[in-house]
Amino acid sequence: MKTLKKIMVGLAVLLLVALAGLEVYTRLPAGFAVPELGAPADATALVILFHGSGGREEPTLKAVEQRFRQLAAAEPGTAVIRFIWSPWADNLLRAWKAGQHVGAELGHQVASLHGLRYIHLVGHSAGAYPMDAFCRAYRAAAKQPARIDMTFLDPIGIAGLFDASWGARNHGACADYAEVFINSDDPVRGTNEPLQQAWNIDVTQAASRQDYRWGGHRWPVQYYLDQLSAADLDPGAQGQAGRPRGAIDRR
């Protein structure tokens, strides 16, 4: 019995050490070189889309990009960029820190564009991670910061191994206007809570979902695509006062 007890204690210690090591790994600062965003120097408005882990070629987000490009054709000076942050996005244990690093670097880059009046950030899944860091870095560096809107699409909000509600508490806090399209019944951990710092559009029970066959985690992206209009390029069209942070609109 004593030998068995020692073995059990030893295994428990090893497990705790392994978990502690993984937690440290998830939180180590990222140090890779972030590619240039490639925004035109004379841009007056930017739409930047961030894919999630393993989502470099995610077709629904690419369709959102194309829809934005169609809308931007009628808005001179508006540039639409789907930023590829793979492979760093694809490590689920490191996506949180990698996303913060990517966002901060891009925010500093965009701060050099002095003609900007409007920035719209759109992120699916782990693509939420760069957005807040972008906003903070940009505001700190820009001489005359542009308005920033954020659209989160079923965002992941896990920090480290254990804090699955980090995003629910923090995503969107930096934005002038933040909105999130979520469904509350898909199996992806860290995506089903409403955001406290954004207006929540819960599309779980939306009638149009009945014929959708591509999974719950992608459904909010499709719903957003279906309703995307010129208003999403108008910085005066969305106001947080009428769509309060933390409130839930069930569709």
PyRosetta script that sets phi, psi and omega in degrees:
from pyrosetta import init, pose_from_sequence

init()
pose = pose_from_sequence("MKTLKKIMVGLAVLLLVALAGLEVYTRLPAGFAVPELGAPADATALVILFHGSGGREEPTLKAVEQRFRQLAAAEPGTAVIRFIWSPWADNLLRAWKAGQHVGAELGHQVASLHGLRYIHLVGHSAGAYPMDAFCRAYRAAAKQPARIDMTFLDPIGIAGLFDASWGARNHGACADYAEVFINSDDPVRGTNEPLQQAWNIDVTQAASRQDYRWGGHRWPVQYYLDQLSAADLDPGAQGQAGRPRGAIDRR")
pose.set_psi(1, -40.7)
pose.set_omega(1, 179.9)
pose.set_phi(2, -63.8)
pose.set_psi(2, -39.2)
pose.set_omega(2, 179.2)
pose.set_phi(3, -64.3)
pose.set_psi(3, -43.3)
pose.set_omega(3, 178.5)
pose.set_phi(4, -62.5)
pose.set_psi(4, -40.8)
pose.set_omega(4, 179.6)
pose.set_phi(5, -63.9)
pose.set_psi(5, -41.0)
pose.set_omega(5, 178.3)
pose.set_phi(6, -63.6)
pose.set_psi(6, -39.7)
pose.set_omega(6, 179.3)
pose.set_phi(7, -63.7)
pose.set_psi(7, -43.8)
pose.set_omega(7, -179.3)
pose.set_phi(8, -63.7)
pose.set_psi(8, -42.7)
pose.set_omega(8, 178.4)
pose.set_phi(9, -63.6)
pose.set_psi(9, -42.8)
pose.set_omega(9, 179.2)
pose.set_phi(10, -61.5)
pose.set_psi(10, -42.2)
pose.set_omega(10, 178.3)
pose.set_phi(11, -64.8)
pose.set_psi(11, -39.6)
pose.set_omega(11, 178.8)
pose.set_phi(12, -63.3)
pose.set_psi(12, -41.8)
pose.set_omega(12, 178.3)
pose.set_phi(13, -63.9)
pose.set_psi(13, -43.3)
pose.set_omega(13, 178.7)
pose.set_phi(14, -61.8)
pose.set_psi(14, -40.1)
pose.set_omega(14, 179.2)
pose.set_phi(15, -64.1)
pose.set_psi(15, -44.0)
pose.set_omega(15, 179.6)
pose.set_phi(16, -63.4)
pose.set_psi(16, -41.0)
pose.set_omega(16, 178.7)
pose.set_phi(17, -64.2)
pose.set_psi(17, -41.5)
pose.set_omega(17, 179.5)
pose.set_phi(18, -64.2)
pose.set_psi(18, -43.8)
pose.set_omega(18, 179.5)
pose.set_phi(19, -65.1)
pose.set_psi(19, -40.6)
pose.set_omega(19, 177.8)
pose.set_phi(20, -62.8)
pose.set_psi(20, -41.5)
pose.set_omega(20, 178.3)
pose.set_phi(21, -63.0)
pose.set_psi(21, -42.3)
pose.set_omega(21, 178.4)
pose.set_phi(22, -65.2)
pose.set_psi(22, -39.0)
pose.set_omega(22, 178.6)
pose.set_phi(23, -62.2)
pose.set_psi(23, -43.7)
pose.set_omega(23, 176.8)
pose.set_phi(24, -61.8)
pose.set_psi(24, -42.3)
pose.set_omega(24, 179.9)
pose.set_phi(25, -58.8)
pose.set_psi(25, -41.4)
pose.set_omega(25, -179.0)
pose.set_phi(26, -66.8)
pose.set_psi(26, -22.4)
pose.set_omega(26, -173.3)
pose.set_phi(27, -106.4)
pose.set_psi(27, -1.2)
pose.set_omega(27, 177.4)
pose.set_phi(28, -63.4)
pose.set_psi(28, 136.1)
pose.set_omega(28, 178.4)
pose.set_phi(29, -58.0)
pose.set_psi(29, 143.5)
pose.set_omega(29, 177.0)
pose.set_phi(30, -87.9)
pose.set_psi(30, 143.9)
pose.set_omega(30, -175.6)
pose.set_phi(31, -132.0)
pose.set_psi(31, 14.1)
pose.set_omega(31, -177.9)
pose.set_phi(32, -76.4)
pose.set_psi(32, 159.8)
pose.set_omega(32, 178.5)
pose.set_phi(33, -79.2)
pose.set_psi(33, 127.7)
pose.set_omega(33, -178.7)
pose.set_phi(34, -90.6)
pose.set_psi(34, 127.9)
pose.set_omega(34, 179.0)
pose.set_phi(35, -60.0)
pose.set_psi(35, 158.6)
pose.set_omega(35, 176.1)
pose.set_phi(36, -65.2)
pose.set_psi(36, 142.9)
pose.set_omega(36, 178.3)
pose.set_phi(37, -68.1)
pose.set_psi(37, -36.8)
pose.set_omega(37, 179.9)
pose.set_phi(38, 82.2)
pose.set_psi(38, 26.0)
pose.set_omega(38, 178.8)
pose.set_phi(39, -74.8)
pose.set_psi(39, 139.7)
pose.set_omega(39, 177.5)
pose.set_phi(40, -61.2)
pose.set_psi(40, 141.6)
pose.set_omega(40, -177.0)
pose.set_phi(41, -64.7)
pose.set_psi(41, -25.4)
pose.set_omega(41, -177.3)
pose.set_phi(42, -100.5)
pose.set_psi(42, 14.2)
pose.set_omega(42, -178.4)
pose.set_phi(43, -65.1)
pose.set_psi(43, 139.6)
pose.set_omega(43, 174.6)
pose.set_phi(44, -105.4)
pose.set_psi(44, -16.4)
pose.set_omega(44, 177.3)
pose.set_phi(45, -145.9)
pose.set_psi(45, 143.5)
pose.set_omega(45, 179.6)
pose.set_phi(46, -128.4)
pose.set_psi(46, 136.5)
pose.set_omega(46, 167.0)
pose.set_phi(47, -116.4)
pose.set_psi(47, 118.5)
pose.set_omega(47, -178.5)
pose.set_phi(48, -118.9)
pose.set_psi(48, 124.1)
pose.set_omega(48, -179.7)
pose.set_phi(49, -109.3)
pose.set_psi(49, 136.5)
pose.set_omega(49, 179.6)
pose.set_phi(50, -118.5)
pose.set_psi(50, 124.0)
pose.set_omega(50, 177.1)
pose.set_phi(51, -79.5)
pose.set_psi(51, 168.5)
pose.set_omega(51, 178.9)
pose.set_phi(52, -95.7)
pose.set_psi(52, -172.6)
pose.set_omega(52, 178.9)
pose.set_phi(53, -62.5)
pose.set_psi(53, 126.1)
pose.set_omega(53, -178.0)
pose.set_phi(54, 71.1)
pose.set_psi(54, 12.0)
pose.set_omega(54, -173.4)
pose.set_phi(55, -107.6)
pose.set_psi(55, 23.0)
pose.set_omega(55, -178.9)
pose.set_phi(56, -52.6)
pose.set_psi(56, -41.3)
pose.set_omega(56, -178.0)
pose.set_phi(57, -111.5)
pose.set_psi(57, 25.5)
pose.set_omega(57, -178.2)
pose.set_phi(58, -59.2)
pose.set_psi(58, 118.8)
pose.set_omega(58, -169.3)
pose.set_phi(59, -67.7)
pose.set_psi(59, -32.8)
pose.set_omega(59, -177.6)
pose.set_phi(60, -71.2)
pose.set_psi(60, -39.9)
pose.set_omega(60, 177.0)
pose.set_phi(61, -67.7)
pose.set_psi(61, -35.1)
pose.set_omega(61, 175.1)
pose.set_phi(62, -63.7)
pose.set_psi(62, -34.9)
pose.set_omega(62, 176.5)
pose.set_phi(63, -67.9)
pose.set_psi(63, -35.9)
pose.set_omega(63, 174.8)
pose.set_phi(64, -61.8)
pose.set_psi(64, -43.4)
pose.set_omega(64, 177.2)
pose.set_phi(65, -57.5)
pose.set_psi(65, -47.2)
pose.set_omega(65, -178.6)
pose.set_phi(66, -64.2)
pose.set_psi(66, -38.0)
pose.set_omega(66, 177.4)
pose.set_phi(67, -64.5)
pose.set_psi(67, -41.6)
pose.set_omega(67, 176.4)
pose.set_phi(68, -62.4)
pose.set_psi(68, -38.7)
pose.set_omega(68, 179.1)
pose.set_phi(69, -64.4)
pose.set_psi(69, -38.7)
pose.set_omega(69, 176.4)
pose.set_phi(70, -62.0)
pose.set_psi(70, -44.6)
pose.set_omega(70, 179.8)
pose.set_phi(71, -67.7)
pose.set_psi(71, -37.3)
pose.set_omega(71, -177.7)
pose.set_phi(72, -69.7)
pose.set_psi(72, -20.1)
pose.set_omega(72, 179.0)
pose.set_phi(73, -60.5)
pose.set_psi(73, -25.8)
pose.set_omega(73, 178.8)
pose.set_phi(74, -94.6)
pose.set_psi(74, 4.9)
pose.set_omega(74, -178.1)
pose.set_phi(75, -124.9)
pose.set_psi(75, 87.9)
pose.set_omega(75, -179.3)
pose.set_phi(76, -54.6)
pose.set_psi(76, 137.4)
pose.set_omega(76, 179.1)
pose.set_phi(77, 91.3)
pose.set_psi(77, -3.7)
pose.set_omega(77, -179.3)
pose.set_phi(78, -94.4)
pose.set_psi(78, 125.2)
pose.set_omega(78, 178.4)
pose.set_phi(79, -112.5)
pose.set_psi(79, 138.0)
pose.set_omega(79, 179.4)
pose.set_phi(80, -116.0)
pose.set_psi(80, 123.8)
pose.set_omega(80, -176.7)
pose.set_phi(81, -132.7)
pose.set_psi(81, 123.4)
pose.set_omega(81, 170.0)
pose.set_phi(82, -96.1)
pose.set_psi(82, 107.1)
pose.set_omega(82, -172.5)
pose.set_phi(83, -84.0)
pose.set_psi(83, 126.9)
pose.set_omega(83, -179.9)
pose.set_phi(84, -91.7)
pose.set_psi(84, 109.1)
pose.set_omega(84, 177.4)
pose.set_phi(85, -112.0)
pose.set_psi(85, 16.2)
pose.set_omega(85, 166.8)
pose.set_phi(86, -72.5)
pose.set_psi(86, 142.8)
pose.set_omega(86, 13.2)
pose.set_phi(87, -89.4)
pose.set_psi(87, -4.9)
pose.set_omega(87, -174.7)
pose.set_phi(88, -65.7)
pose.set_psi(88, -28.0)
pose.set_omega(88, 178.7)
pose.set_phi(89, -71.3)
pose.set_psi(89, -19.4)
pose.set_omega(89, -167.2)
pose.set_phi(90, -86.4)
pose.set_psi(90, -11.0)
pose.set_omega(90, 175.2)
pose.set_phi(91, -88.8)
pose.set_psi(91, 103.4)
pose.set_omega(91, -173.9)
pose.set_phi(92, -60.8)
pose.set_psi(92, -32.2)
pose.set_omega(92, 179.9)
pose.set_phi(93, -72.9)
pose.set_psi(93, -23.5)
pose.set_omega(93, -176.0)
pose.set_phi(94, -111.6)
pose.set_psi(94, -1.4)
pose.set_omega(94, -173.6)
pose.set_phi(95, -62.0)
pose.set_psi(95, -35.1)
pose.set_omega(95, 179.6)
pose.set_phi(96, -60.4)
pose.set_psi(96, -54.1)
pose.set_omega(96, -179.4)
pose.set_phi(97, -69.1)
pose.set_psi(97, -39.7)
pose.set_omega(97, 179.0)
pose.set_phi(98, -62.4)
pose.set_psi(98, -41.8)
pose.set_omega(98, 179.5)
pose.set_phi(99, -63.9)
pose.set_psi(99, -39.7)
pose.set_omega(99, 177.6)
pose.set_phi(100, -64.1)
pose.set_psi(100, -39.1)
pose.set_omega(100, 178.4)
pose.set_phi(101, -65.3)
pose.set_psi(101, -46.2)
pose.set_omega(101, 179.2)
pose.set_phi(102, -60.2)
pose.set_psi(102, -48.9)
pose.set_omega(102, -178.0)
pose.set_phi(103, -60.5)
pose.set_psi(103, -44.3)
pose.set_omega(103, -179.1)
pose.set_phi(104, -63.4)
pose.set_psi(104, -43.0)
pose.set_omega(104, 179.7)
pose.set_phi(105, -64.2)
pose.set_psi(105, -43.2)
pose.set_omega(105, 179.8)
pose.set_phi(106, -67.4)
pose.set_psi(106, -37.0)
pose.set_omega(106, 177.3)
pose.set_phi(107, -60.0)
pose.set_psi(107, -41.2)
pose.set_omega(107, 176.8)
pose.set_phi(108, -65.0)
pose.set_psi(108, -40.7)
pose.set_omega(108, 178.5)
pose.set_phi(109, -60.5)
pose.set_psi(109, -47.4)
pose.set_omega(109, -175.0)
pose.set_phi(110, -70.1)
pose.set_psi(110, -23.4)
pose.set_omega(110, 179.1)
pose.set_phi(111, -62.0)
pose.set_psi(111, -18.5)
pose.set_omega(111, 179.2)
pose.set_phi(112, -82.1)
pose.set_psi(112, -7.0)
pose.set_omega(112, 178.4)
pose.set_phi(113, -89.7)
pose.set_psi(113, 101.1)
pose.set_omega(113, -169.3)
pose.set_phi(114, -82.4)
pose.set_psi(114, -10.6)
pose.set_omega(114, -178.7)
pose.set_phi(115, -94.4)
pose.set_psi(115, 2.7)
pose.set_omega(115, -176.9)
pose.set_phi(116, -69.4)
pose.set_psi(116, 138.2)
pose.set_omega(116, 173.0)
pose.set_phi(117, -118.5)
pose.set_psi(117, -15.3)
pose.set_omega(117, -173.0)
pose.set_phi(118, -153.9)
pose.set_psi(118, 135.3)
pose.set_omega(118, 175.1)
pose.set_phi(119, -131.4)
pose.set_psi(119, 129.2)
pose.set_omega(119, 177.1)
pose.set_phi(120, -118.9)
pose.set_psi(120, 116.0)
pose.set_omega(120, 178.8)
pose.set_phi(121, -101.6)
pose.set_psi(121, 131.9)
pose.set_omega(121, -179.3)
pose.set_phi(122, -129.1)
pose.set_psi(122, 127.0)
pose.set_omega(122, -179.2)
pose.set_phi(123, -137.5)
pose.set_psi(123, 135.0)
pose.set_omega(123, 175.9)
pose.set_phi(124, -105.0)
pose.set_psi(124, 133.8)
pose.set_omega(124, 173.3)
pose.set_phi(125, 58.2)
pose.set_psi(125, -124.0)
pose.set_omega(125, 178.5)
pose.set_phi(126, -66.9)
pose.set_psi(126, -10.5)
pose.set_omega(126, 173.9)
pose.set_phi(127, -63.7)
pose.set_psi(127, -7.9)
pose.set_omega(127, 174.6)
pose.set_phi(128, -72.1)
pose.set_psi(128, -29.5)
pose.set_omega(128, -172.9)
pose.set_phi(129, -60.1)
pose.set_psi(129, -40.6)
pose.set_omega(129, 179.9)
pose.set_phi(130, -70.3)
pose.set_psi(130, -19.8)
pose.set_omega(130, -165.2)
pose.set_phi(131, -68.8)
pose.set_psi(131, -48.1)
pose.set_omega(131, -179.1)
pose.set_phi(132, -67.2)
pose.set_psi(132, -39.8)
pose.set_omega(132, 178.5)
pose.set_phi(133, -64.5)
pose.set_psi(133, -38.9)
pose.set_omega(133, 175.1)
pose.set_phi(134, -56.7)
pose.set_psi(134, -50.5)
pose.set_omega(134, -175.8)
pose.set_phi(135, -60.1)
pose.set_psi(135, -46.9)
pose.set_omega(135, -178.2)
pose.set_phi(136, -64.5)
pose.set_psi(136, -45.1)
pose.set_omega(136, -178.9)
pose.set_phi(137, -65.9)
pose.set_psi(137, -41.3)
pose.set_omega(137, -179.8)
pose.set_phi(138, -63.6)
pose.set_psi(138, -48.1)
pose.set_omega(138, -178.8)
pose.set_phi(139, -62.6)
pose.set_psi(139, -34.1)
pose.set_omega(139, -179.7)
pose.set_phi(140, -71.4)
pose.set_psi(140, -27.8)
pose.set_omega(140, -173.3)
pose.set_phi(141, -104.1)
pose.set_psi(141, -25.2)
pose.set_omega(141, -174.8)
pose.set_phi(142, -77.8)
pose.set_psi(142, 139.0)
pose.set_omega(142, 178.9)
pose.set_phi(143, -71.7)
pose.set_psi(143, -41.9)
pose.set_omega(143, 176.2)
pose.set_phi(144, -130.5)
pose.set_psi(144, 85.7)
pose.set_omega(144, -173.1)
pose.set_phi(145, -59.9)
pose.set_psi(145, 139.9)
pose.set_omega(145, 175.0)
pose.set_phi(146, -77.3)
pose.set_psi(146, 163.4)
pose.set_omega(146, 172.0)
pose.set_phi(147, -66.1)
pose.set_psi(147, 141.9)
pose.set_omega(147, 179.7)
pose.set_phi(148, -124.4)
pose.set_psi(148, 120.9)
pose.set_omega(148, 170.7)
pose.set_phi(149, -106.3)
pose.set_psi(149, 146.5)
pose.set_omega(149, 177.0)
pose.set_phi(150, -128.0)
pose.set_psi(150, 136.7)
pose.set_omega(150, 173.2)
pose.set_phi(151, -123.3)
pose.set_psi(151, 115.5)
pose.set_omega(151, 177.7)
pose.set_phi(152, -99.6)
pose.set_psi(152, 132.9)
pose.set_omega(152, -179.4)
pose.set_phi(153, -117.2)
pose.set_psi(153, 103.9)
pose.set_omega(153, -175.8)
pose.set_phi(154, 43.6)
pose.set_psi(154, 59.1)
pose.set_omega(154, -173.3)
pose.set_phi(155, -72.1)
pose.set_psi(155, 144.7)
pose.set_omega(155, 169.9)
pose.set_phi(156, -86.9)
pose.set_psi(156, 138.3)
pose.set_omega(156, -177.3)
pose.set_phi(157, -128.6)
pose.set_psi(157, 30.0)
pose.set_omega(157, -177.3)
pose.set_phi(158, -84.7)
pose.set_psi(158, 129.2)
pose.set_omega(158, 173.3)
pose.set_phi(159, -113.8)
pose.set_psi(159, 122.7)
pose.set_omega(159, -175.7)
pose.set_phi(160, 68.1)
pose.set_psi(160, -153.7)
pose.set_omega(160, -179.9)
pose.set_phi(161, -87.9)
pose.set_psi(161, -27.7)
pose.set_omega(161, -162.9)
pose.set_phi(162, -116.3)
pose.set_psi(162, -22.3)
pose.set_omega(162, -175.1)
pose.set_phi(163, -92.4)
pose.set_psi(163, 85.5)
pose.set_omega(163, -178.1)
pose.set_phi(164, -79.3)
pose.set_psi(164, -7.5)
pose.set_omega(164, -177.4)
pose.set_phi(165, -107.4)
pose.set_psi(165, 10.3)
pose.set_omega(165, -179.6)
pose.set_phi(166, -57.7)
pose.set_psi(166, -46.9)
pose.set_omega(166, -179.7)
pose.set_phi(167, -65.3)
pose.set_psi(167, -38.4)
pose.set_omega(167, 179.2)
pose.set_phi(168, -60.4)
pose.set_psi(168, -30.4)
pose.set_omega(168, 179.6)
pose.set_phi(169, -86.0)
pose.set_psi(169, -29.3)
pose.set_omega(169, -165.9)
pose.set_phi(170, -118.6)
pose.set_psi(170, -31.3)
pose.set_omega(170, -175.3)
pose.set_phi(171, -56.5)
pose.set_psi(171, 127.4)
pose.set_omega(171, 174.6)
pose.set_phi(172, 95.4)
pose.set_psi(172, -6.1)
pose.set_omega(172, -173.4)
pose.set_phi(173, -62.0)
pose.set_psi(173, -31.4)
pose.set_omega(173, -175.7)
pose.set_phi(174, -81.5)
pose.set_psi(174, -18.1)
pose.set_omega(174, -169.6)
pose.set_phi(175, -75.5)
pose.set_psi(175, 153.9)
pose.set_omega(175, 168.0)
pose.set_phi(176, -69.6)
pose.set_psi(176, -37.3)
pose.set_omega(176, 175.4)
pose.set_phi(177, -142.7)
pose.set_psi(177, 131.5)
pose.set_omega(177, 179.0)
pose.set_phi(178, -131.9)
pose.set_psi(178, 136.7)
pose.set_omega(178, 177.2)
pose.set_phi(179, -136.5)
pose.set_psi(179, 154.9)
pose.set_omega(179, 178.3)
pose.set_phi(180, -140.2)
pose.set_psi(180, 136.3)
pose.set_omega(180, 173.2)
pose.set_phi(181, -105.3)
pose.set_psi(181, 117.7)
pose.set_omega(181, -176.6)
pose.set_phi(182, -132.0)
pose.set_psi(182, 159.6)
pose.set_omega(182, 161.9)
pose.set_phi(183, -125.3)
pose.set_psi(183, 147.1)
pose.set_omega(183, -169.6)
pose.set_phi(184, -103.0)
pose.set_psi(184, 14.5)
pose.set_omega(184, -173.9)
pose.set_phi(185, -130.9)
pose.set_psi(185, 16.6)
pose.set_omega(185, 178.5)
pose.set_phi(186, -95.0)
pose.set_psi(186, 159.8)
pose.set_omega(186, -171.8)
pose.set_phi(187, -81.6)
pose.set_psi(187, -0.6)
pose.set_omega(187, -177.9)
pose.set_phi(188, -75.0)
pose.set_psi(188, 116.6)
pose.set_omega(188, -176.8)
pose.set_phi(189, -62.5)
pose.set_psi(189, 138.6)
pose.set_omega(189, 174.9)
pose.set_phi(190, 84.2)
pose.set_psi(190, 13.0)
pose.set_omega(190, -176.9)
pose.set_phi(191, -118.9)
pose.set_psi(191, -3.1)
pose.set_omega(191, -168.7)
pose.set_phi(192, -102.3)
pose.set_psi(192, -1.0)
pose.set_omega(192, 179.2)
pose.set_phi(193, -91.1)
pose.set_psi(193, 142.8)
pose.set_omega(193, 171.4)
pose.set_phi(194, -63.2)
pose.set_psi(194, 152.9)
pose.set_omega(194, 177.7)
pose.set_phi(195, -90.5)
pose.set_psi(195, 134.1)
pose.set_omega(195, 179.8)
pose.set_phi(196, -74.9)
pose.set_psi(196, -21.9)
pose.set_omega(196, -175.0)
pose.set_phi(197, -108.2)
pose.set_psi(197, 19.5)
pose.set_omega(197, -179.4)
pose.set_phi(198, -147.3)
pose.set_psi(198, 161.1)
pose.set_omega(198, 171.9)
pose.set_phi(199, -80.6)
pose.set_psi(199, 127.1)
pose.set_omega(199, -172.0)
pose.set_phi(200, -100.6)
pose.set_psi(200, 122.2)
pose.set_omega(200, 173.9)
pose.set_phi(201, -106.7)
pose.set_psi(201, 105.0)
pose.set_omega(201, -177.1)
pose.set_phi(202, -91.2)
pose.set_psi(202, 111.7)
pose.set_omega(202, -175.5)
pose.set_phi(203, -105.4)
pose.set_psi(203, 19.6)
pose.set_omega(203, -177.0)
pose.set_phi(204, -56.9)
pose.set_psi(204, -45.5)
pose.set_omega(204, -174.9)
pose.set_phi(205, -104.5)
pose.set_psi(205, 16.2)
pose.set_omega(205, -179.9)
pose.set_phi(206, -58.3)
pose.set_psi(206, 135.9)
pose.set_omega(206, -176.4)
pose.set_phi(207, -58.0)
pose.set_psi(207, -34.9)
pose.set_omega(207, -177.2)
pose.set_phi(208, -69.5)
pose.set_psi(208, -9.5)
pose.set_omega(208, 179.8)
pose.set_phi(209, -75.5)
pose.set_psi(209, -19.1)
pose.set_omega(209, -173.8)
pose.set_phi(210, -56.1)
pose.set_psi(210, -34.2)
pose.set_omega(210, -177.5)
pose.set_phi(211, -100.4)
pose.set_psi(211, 8.4)
pose.set_omega(211, -177.4)
pose.set_phi(212, -88.9)
pose.set_psi(212, 131.5)
pose.set_omega(212, -172.5)
pose.set_phi(213, -124.0)
pose.set_psi(213, 18.2)
pose.set_omega(213, -173.1)
pose.set_phi(214, -111.3)
pose.set_psi(214, 20.5)
pose.set_omega(214, 172.0)
pose.set_phi(215, 95.7)
pose.set_psi(215, 149.0)
pose.set_omega(215, -176.0)
pose.set_phi(216, -66.6)
pose.set_psi(216, -33.7)
pose.set_omega(216, -176.6)
pose.set_phi(217, -70.2)
pose.set_psi(217, -25.5)
pose.set_omega(217, 178.6)
pose.set_phi(218, -91.5)
pose.set_psi(218, -18.2)
pose.set_omega(218, -174.3)
pose.set_phi(219, -57.9)
pose.set_psi(219, -45.3)
pose.set_omega(219, 178.5)
pose.set_phi(220, -59.4)
pose.set_psi(220, -31.0)
pose.set_omega(220, 177.0)
pose.set_phi(221, -66.6)
pose.set_psi(221, -43.9)
pose.set_omega(221, 178.6)
pose.set_phi(222, -63.4)
pose.set_psi(222, -43.0)
pose.set_omega(222, 179.5)
pose.set_phi(223, -60.7)
pose.set_psi(223, -44.2)
pose.set_omega(223, 178.5)
pose.set_phi(224, -62.3)
pose.set_psi(224, -43.6)
pose.set_omega(224, 178.4)
pose.set_phi(225, -58.2)
pose.set_psi(225, -43.6)
pose.set_omega(225, -176.1)
pose.set_phi(226, -65.2)
pose.set_psi(226, -27.0)
pose.set_omega(226, -177.5)
pose.set_phi(227, -105.1)
pose.set_psi(227, 0.3)
pose.set_omega(227, -176.1)
pose.set_phi(228, -62.0)
pose.set_psi(228, 131.0)
pose.set_omega(228, -176.5)
pose.set_phi(229, -145.2)
pose.set_psi(229, 179.3)
pose.set_omega(229, -179.3)
pose.set_phi(230, -59.9)
pose.set_psi(230, -24.5)
pose.set_omega(230, 178.8)
pose.set_phi(231, -60.7)
pose.set_psi(231, -25.9)
pose.set_omega(231, -179.7)
pose.set_phi(232, -76.4)
pose.set_psi(232, -4.3)
pose.set_omega(232, 172.9)
pose.set_phi(233, -110.2)
pose.set_psi(233, 6.4)
pose.set_omega(233, -177.6)
pose.set_phi(234, -107.0)
pose.set_psi(234, 109.9)
pose.set_omega(234, -176.4)
pose.set_phi(235, -65.7)
pose.set_psi(235, -13.4)
pose.set_omega(235, 178.0)
pose.set_phi(236, -96.0)
pose.set_psi(236, -5.2)
pose.set_omega(236, -172.8)
pose.set_phi(237, -79.0)
pose.set_psi(237, -31.5)
pose.set_omega(237, -177.1)
pose.set_phi(238, -106.8)
pose.set_psi(238, 132.5)
pose.set_omega(238, 177.7)
pose.set_phi(239, -133.2)
pose.set_psi(239, 133.6)
pose.set_omega(239, -177.8)
pose.set_phi(240, -69.1)
pose.set_psi(240, -25.4)
pose.set_omega(240, -177.8)
pose.set_phi(241, -60.8)
pose.set_psi(241, -40.5)
pose.set_omega(241, 179.6)
pose.set_phi(242, -84.7)
pose.set_psi(242, -9.1)
pose.set_omega(242, -179.8)
pose.set_phi(243, -134.5)
pose.set_psi(243, 75.2)
pose.set_omega(243, -167.1)
pose.set_phi(244, -64.9)
pose.set_psi(244, 147.8)
pose.set_omega(244, 177.2)
pose.set_phi(245, -60.4)
pose.set_psi(245, 134.1)
pose.set_omega(245, 177.8)
pose.set_phi(246, 90.0)
pose.set_psi(246, -17.0)
pose.set_omega(246, 179.5)
pose.set_phi(247, -74.8)
pose.set_psi(247, 153.1)
pose.set_omega(247, -177.1)
pose.set_phi(248, -120.8)
pose.set_psi(248, 125.4)
pose.set_omega(248, 174.6)
pose.set_phi(249, -108.9)
pose.set_psi(249, 109.0)
pose.set_omega(249, -178.3)
pose.set_phi(250, -91.4)
pose.set_psi(250, 125.0)
pose.set_omega(250, -176.3)
pose.set_phi(251, -94.2)
pose.dump_pdb("model.pdb")
